[in-house]
Amino acid sequence: MKTLRDVKVGETAKVKAIHGAGALKRRIMDMGITKGTEIYVRKVAPLGDPVEATVRGFELSLRKDDADILEME
């Protein structure tokens, strides 16, 4: 399973599924990340946390734990 953390800087990937439950999944979906959304990875911090991405035309920073629940194509 490829997650958002596995996507390299400068690559674009599409969300295949969101693995998570409750408030965490709801928060991710409220940020505009849903199944089929394309995410462009702009930067990754030196220790891997956070991941800066472009989603639906806006910039978004995600923690490693949040990036792990996003299965990518």
Secondary structure, DSSP 8 states (H G I E B T S, - for coil): --BGGGS-TT-EEEEEEE---HHHHHHHHHTT--TT-EEEEEEE-TTS-SEEEEETTEEEEE-HHHHHTEEE-
